Amino acid sequence: MSIVKQLEEWLSQKRTIQELKAKAKELGLAVKKQMTKSEVRKLIERYIERTKAVQPEEAEQSRPSSSTSSTGQIQTTPQPLKEDISIPDTYNKDKLVAMPVNPFWIHIYWDLSHANREFLKSQEVKKVVLRVYDVTFIEFDGTNAHRTFEVAIDILSTKNYYINVPMPGAHYLAELGYYDSNGNYKYLMRSNLCRVPVNSPSQSTRERWLDLRKRRRIVMPSEGMLTPIVERISGSVQGLEHLFRISSAGSISVIRLSGKGM
C-alpha cells in the first residue's frame, strides 16, 4: 500500500488532536501549539495533495521502510517527503507596492502578469520607467502632483527599487509605466499610498498605551509639560544700538538704526 493510501485510510478514522499533531510532526510538518484540530487535519490533507502531485518515480523512491515485528507482521513507516519551500521567481500577478523605510527613503517592489511582461518586452514599448509622485494633501488625478520623480528600469532584471525622497512626512505614490514608440508616457499600474515618517520629534501631547489584558488601546493626555515655555531671544534693533553706544570710542562708529526692513 502506498504512503498516500495509508495516510488517507488513517485520516478517515476518528483521530484526536494529539494523534493528528503527532502524525504531522512525524511527516515533518510545522505544527504550532495554538492550532486547532481542523487546522492540523487540513495541514495533513494538504501534505497528501502535494504527495499525489509527485512524479511516480519519486513516489516509488519514497516508499516506506519496512520492519518485521515479533509477531512476524511487516510494519511500514512512512518516510516524510521534503516540502518545496523555495520562493518562485514570479506569481504572474500585477502588483506594485510602496513601503516607507525612513523619512528619506521608500522601497518599491512589483510583480507582473505574463501578458504585461510580454507586452513590456515588445517593440511598442520604448522605455520602462518607475515614477514617484508627491501627493501630500491632494486628490491625485495623474497630473496634479507637487513633484514627480522618474527613473528608467530594466524590467527583465529588476523587481524592486529604493527611491531617495526629499520631503519627510509626505505622502508618495509610485507608478510603473512606459514610453511608447511616439514618446508618449502611459502608466501600467499604481501603488498604494505611502507616507514616510517625519524627521523630528512628534508634537503630539498624547500618550498611547496598550492594555494587554483587555486588549484595547488607551490614549490620554501626557502628564508632562503640555504648554511649551515661552523663551526670550536676543537681537533687537534697540539692543544692537545700545551695543554700539557702549563700545569703545573710535573703534566702532555709532549708527542710528531704524526698524524699517528689519
DRENVEXZA-326483 format. One record per residue (C-alpha): z, y, x. Coordinates in nm, 2 decimals. Last residue first. Layout:
BEGIN
+--------+--------+--------+
!      Z !      Y !      X !
+--------+--------+--------+
!      Z !      Y !      X !
...
+--------+--------+--------+
REM end
This chain:
BEGIN
+--------+--------+--------+
!      Z !      Y !      X !
+--------+--------+--------+
!   0.98 !   9.46 !   1.44 !
!   0.68 !   9.65 !   1.30 !
!   0.88 !   9.95 !   1.21 !
!   1.24 !   9.93 !   1.32 !
!   1.22 !  10.22 !   1.56 !
!   1.31 !  10.22 !   1.92 !
!   1.40 !  10.53 !   2.13 !
!   1.36 !  10.44 !   2.49 !
!   1.63 !  10.50 !   2.76 !
!   1.48 !  10.44 !   3.10 !
!   1.61 !  10.15 !   3.31 !
!   1.73 !  10.17 !   3.67 !
!   1.80 !  10.54 !   3.68 !
!   2.13 !  10.53 !   3.51 !
!   2.30 !  10.19 !   3.49 !
!   2.27 !  10.01 !   3.16 !
!   2.49 !  10.12 !   2.87 !
!   2.21 !  10.30 !   2.70 !
!   1.96 !  10.02 !   2.73 !
!   2.19 !   9.76 !   2.57 !
!   2.27 !  10.00 !   2.29 !
!   1.90 !  10.02 !   2.21 !
!   1.87 !   9.64 !   2.21 !
!   2.17 !   9.61 !   1.97 !
!   2.03 !   9.87 !   1.73 !
!   1.69 !   9.69 !   1.72 !
!   1.86 !   9.36 !   1.66 !
!   1.88 !   9.06 !   1.89 !
!   2.18 !   8.84 !   1.83 !
!   2.22 !   8.57 !   1.56 !
!   2.51 !   8.51 !   1.33 !
!   2.55 !   8.17 !   1.17 !
!   2.62 !   8.10 !   0.80 !
!   2.78 !   7.76 !   0.78 !
!   2.60 !   7.49 !   0.58 !
!   2.73 !   7.42 !   0.23 !
!   2.79 !   7.05 !   0.15 !
!   3.01 !   6.98 !   0.46 !
!   3.13 !   6.62 !   0.44 !
!   3.24 !   6.41 !   0.14 !
!   2.88 !   6.35 !   0.06 !
!   2.78 !   6.35 !  -0.30 !
!   2.73 !   6.00 !  -0.46 !
!   2.46 !   5.74 !  -0.50 !
!   2.57 !   5.38 !  -0.57 !
!   2.32 !   5.09 !  -0.57 !
!   2.40 !   4.76 !  -0.75 !
!   2.45 !   4.40 !  -0.65 !
!   2.79 !   4.37 !  -0.82 !
!   2.95 !   4.20 !  -0.52 !
!   2.72 !   4.36 !  -0.26 !
!   2.79 !   4.72 !  -0.38 !
!   2.52 !   4.91 !  -0.20 !
!   2.59 !   5.27 !  -0.09 !
!   2.38 !   5.59 !  -0.07 !
!   2.54 !   5.91 !   0.03 !
!   2.40 !   6.24 !  -0.09 !
!   2.37 !   6.57 !   0.10 !
!   2.00 !   6.53 !   0.17 !
!   1.86 !   6.74 !   0.45 !
!   1.75 !   6.43 !   0.64 !
!   1.74 !   6.46 !   1.02 !
!   1.40 !   6.54 !   1.17 !
!   1.08 !   6.35 !   1.25 !
!   0.99 !   6.29 !   0.88 !
!   0.88 !   5.94 !   0.77 !
!   0.52 !   5.85 !   0.71 !
!   0.39 !   5.80 !   0.36 !
!   0.11 !   5.56 !   0.30 !
!  -0.08 !   5.55 !  -0.03 !
!  -0.26 !   5.21 !  -0.07 !
!  -0.59 !   5.15 !   0.09 !
!  -0.95 !   5.24 !  -0.01 !
!  -1.26 !   5.03 !  -0.02 !
!  -1.63 !   5.05 !   0.06 !
!  -1.69 !   5.42 !   0.11 !
!  -2.03 !   5.57 !   0.14 !
!  -2.14 !   5.82 !   0.41 !
!  -2.51 !   5.94 !   0.41 !
!  -2.69 !   5.92 !   0.74 !
!  -3.02 !   5.80 !   0.59 !
!  -2.98 !   5.45 !   0.73 !
!  -2.64 !   5.42 !   0.56 !
!  -2.31 !   5.54 !   0.71 !
!  -2.02 !   5.32 !   0.64 !
!  -1.68 !   5.30 !   0.47 !
!  -1.32 !   5.17 !   0.50 !
!  -1.07 !   5.43 !   0.36 !
!  -0.71 !   5.50 !   0.45 !
!  -0.48 !   5.73 !   0.25 !
!  -0.21 !   5.94 !   0.41 !
!   0.10 !   6.11 !   0.27 !
!   0.29 !   6.35 !   0.50 !
!   0.65 !   6.34 !   0.64 !
!   0.52 !   6.38 !   0.99 !
!   0.19 !   6.56 !   1.05 !
!  -0.05 !   6.48 !   1.34 !
!  -0.15 !   6.12 !   1.27 !
!  -0.22 !   5.87 !   1.55 !
!  -0.40 !   5.58 !   1.39 !
!  -0.34 !   5.21 !   1.49 !
!  -0.62 !   4.97 !   1.39 !
!  -0.66 !   4.63 !   1.24 !
!  -0.94 !   4.37 !   1.19 !
!  -1.16 !   4.44 !   1.49 !
!  -1.42 !   4.20 !   1.64 !
!  -1.70 !   4.19 !   1.38 !
!  -1.62 !   4.52 !   1.20 !
!  -1.67 !   4.71 !   1.53 !
!  -1.50 !   5.04 !   1.44 !
!  -1.60 !   5.41 !   1.44 !
!  -1.31 !   5.65 !   1.39 !
!  -1.26 !   5.92 !   1.13 !
!  -0.99 !   6.17 !   1.04 !
!  -0.99 !   6.40 !   0.74 !
!  -0.76 !   6.69 !   0.67 !
!  -0.62 !   6.85 !   0.35 !
!  -0.81 !   6.61 !   0.13 !
!  -1.02 !   6.75 !  -0.15 !
!  -1.34 !   6.54 !  -0.14 !
!  -1.26 !   6.18 !  -0.24 !
!  -1.08 !   6.27 !  -0.57 !
!  -0.72 !   6.28 !  -0.42 !
!  -0.45 !   6.40 !  -0.65 !
!  -0.26 !   6.63 !  -0.42 !
!   0.10 !   6.65 !  -0.28 !
!   0.00 !   6.52 !   0.07 !
!  -0.35 !   6.37 !   0.07 !
!  -0.41 !   6.37 !   0.45 !
!  -0.71 !   6.13 !   0.46 !
!  -0.78 !   5.85 !   0.71 !
!  -1.13 !   5.72 !   0.76 !
!  -1.24 !   5.39 !   0.93 !
!  -1.61 !   5.38 !   1.01 !
!  -1.90 !   5.13 !   1.00 !
!  -2.23 !   5.26 !   1.14 !
!  -2.60 !   5.23 !   1.05 !
!  -2.56 !   5.00 !   0.75 !
!  -2.88 !   4.91 !   0.57 !
!  -2.98 !   4.68 !   0.86 !
!  -2.73 !   4.42 !   0.75 !
!  -2.40 !   4.34 !   0.93 !
!  -2.20 !   4.54 !   0.68 !
!  -2.36 !   4.34 !   0.40 !
!  -2.27 !   4.01 !   0.55 !
!  -1.90 !   4.11 !   0.56 !
!  -1.92 !   4.25 !   0.21 !
!  -2.05 !   3.92 !   0.07 !
!  -1.81 !   3.71 !   0.26 !
!  -1.51 !   3.91 !   0.14 !
!  -1.34 !   4.14 !   0.38 !
!  -0.99 !   4.17 !   0.53 !
!  -0.81 !   4.48 !   0.65 !
!  -0.54 !   4.62 !   0.87 !
!  -0.41 !   4.98 !   0.91 !
!  -0.11 !   5.08 !   1.11 !
!   0.03 !   5.44 !   1.10 !
!   0.16 !   5.65 !   1.38 !
!   0.32 !   6.00 !   1.41 !
!   0.64 !   5.98 !   1.20 !
!   0.69 !   5.61 !   1.28 !
!   0.50 !   5.29 !   1.19 !
!   0.38 !   5.36 !   0.84 !
!   0.16 !   5.09 !   0.68 !
!  -0.19 !   5.11 !   0.54 !
!  -0.35 !   4.81 !   0.38 !
!  -0.72 !   4.74 !   0.31 !
!  -0.82 !   4.42 !   0.12 !
!  -1.14 !   4.26 !   0.02 !
!  -1.09 !   3.88 !   0.01 !
!  -1.25 !   3.61 !   0.22 !
!  -0.91 !   3.49 !   0.35 !
!  -1.01 !   3.54 !   0.71 !
!  -0.94 !   3.40 !   1.05 !
!  -0.71 !   3.14 !   0.91 !
!  -0.35 !   3.13 !   1.02 !
!  -0.24 !   2.79 !   1.16 !
!   0.02 !   2.59 !   0.97 !
!  -0.16 !   2.26 !   0.94 !
!   0.11 !   2.01 !   0.84 !
!   0.17 !   1.72 !   1.07 !
!   0.17 !   1.40 !   0.87 !
!   0.50 !   1.22 !   0.83 !
!   0.51 !   0.85 !   0.90 !
!   0.61 !   0.64 !   0.60 !
!   0.85 !   0.36 !   0.68 !
!   0.74 !   0.01 !   0.57 !
!   0.97 !  -0.28 !   0.52 !
!   0.84 !  -0.63 !   0.56 !
!   1.06 !  -0.89 !   0.39 !
!   1.20 !  -1.17 !   0.60 !
!   1.55 !  -1.14 !   0.46 !
!   1.68 !  -1.01 !   0.80 !
!   1.43 !  -0.72 !   0.77 !
!   1.09 !  -0.71 !   0.94 !
!   0.95 !  -0.38 !   1.04 !
!   0.63 !  -0.19 !   0.96 !
!   0.50 !   0.14 !   1.08 !
!   0.35 !   0.35 !   0.81 !
!  -0.03 !   0.42 !   0.82 !
!  -0.11 !   0.75 !   0.99 !
!  -0.42 !   0.61 !   1.17 !
!  -0.58 !   0.50 !   0.84 !
!  -0.51 !   0.84 !   0.69 !
!  -0.69 !   1.00 !   0.98 !
!  -0.99 !   0.78 !   0.94 !
!  -0.99 !   0.83 !   0.56 !
!  -1.01 !   1.21 !   0.60 !
!  -0.70 !   1.40 !   0.49 !
!  -0.73 !   1.56 !   0.15 !
!  -0.50 !   1.30 !  -0.01 !
!  -0.23 !   1.39 !   0.24 !
!  -0.25 !   1.76 !   0.13 !
!  -0.21 !   1.65 !  -0.23 !
!   0.09 !   1.43 !  -0.14 !
!   0.25 !   1.72 !   0.05 !
!   0.20 !   1.94 !  -0.25 !
!   0.38 !   1.68 !  -0.46 !
!   0.67 !   1.67 !  -0.21 !
!   0.72 !   2.05 !  -0.23 !
!   0.68 !   2.04 !  -0.61 !
!   0.98 !   1.79 !  -0.62 !
!   1.18 !   2.02 !  -0.39 !
!   1.11 !   2.31 !  -0.63 !
!   1.20 !   2.11 !  -0.94 !
!   1.53 !   2.01 !  -0.79 !
!   1.62 !   2.36 !  -0.70 !
!   1.60 !   2.52 !  -0.35 !
!   1.91 !   2.72 !  -0.24 !
!   1.97 !   2.50 !   0.07 !
!   1.61 !   2.53 !   0.20 !
!   1.39 !   2.24 !   0.28 !
!   1.11 !   2.26 !   0.54 !
!   0.90 !   1.94 !   0.52 !
!   0.90 !   1.68 !   0.80 !
!   0.85 !   1.38 !   0.57 !
!   1.20 !   1.26 !   0.62 !
!   1.32 !   1.61 !   0.53 !
!   1.14 !   1.58 !   0.20 !
!   1.28 !   1.24 !   0.14 !
!   1.63 !   1.36 !   0.20 !
!   1.58 !   1.66 !  -0.03 !
!   1.44 !   1.44 !  -0.31 !
!   1.73 !   1.19 !  -0.28 !
!   1.99 !   1.47 !  -0.29 !
!   1.81 !   1.63 !  -0.59 !
!   1.84 !   1.31 !  -0.77 !
!   1.55 !   1.08 !  -0.84 !
!   1.41 !   0.94 !  -1.16 !
!   1.11 !   0.73 !  -1.08 !
!   0.75 !   0.87 !  -1.05 !
!   0.84 !   1.01 !  -0.71 !
!   0.87 !   0.66 !  -0.55 !
!   0.54 !   0.55 !  -0.70 !
!   0.37 !   0.87 !  -0.59 !
!   0.52 !   0.83 !  -0.24 !
!   0.41 !   0.47 !  -0.21 !
!   0.07 !   0.55 !  -0.34 !
!   0.02 !   0.83 !  -0.09 !
!   0.15 !   0.62 !   0.20 !
!  -0.09 !   0.34 !   0.14 !
!   0.00 !   0.00 !   0.00 !
+--------+--------+--------+
REM end
